Amino acid sequence: MFQARWESHDSTQFRIAASTVEYLTLPVLTGFFTDLGFSPPAAVRFQVTYERERQIAKSFPVEDDREKLRRMIDALIATDAMDVGTVPGGTRFTYPSVVLTVTKR
């Protein structure tokens, strides 16, 4: 899977695409390693908490639509849609993250 994604982008496009945040499930992320012949990676899970306006200021929304991004983040905060303990009505949201590592033999 990862190899196909890598080969489908020229180097300029991949640098741009790699900077874009995308929510991927752990099996998909693990598949990046196993598809290339590595053993399943070790996983260190953690949560990241971010302040809404700071995230929006550092983001590159489609067509620079920061208001749409703000509404999306507000909906996430209001519902704790990722079930990670975001405080409804606040200005901070939390999302799950993971660092995956393997050792090449």
Secondary structure by P-SEA (a helix, b strand, c coil): caaaaaaaccaaaaaaaaabbbbbcaaaaaaaaaaacccbbbbbbbbbbbbaaaaaaaccccccaaaaaaaaaaaaaacccccccccccccbbbbbbbbbbbbcc
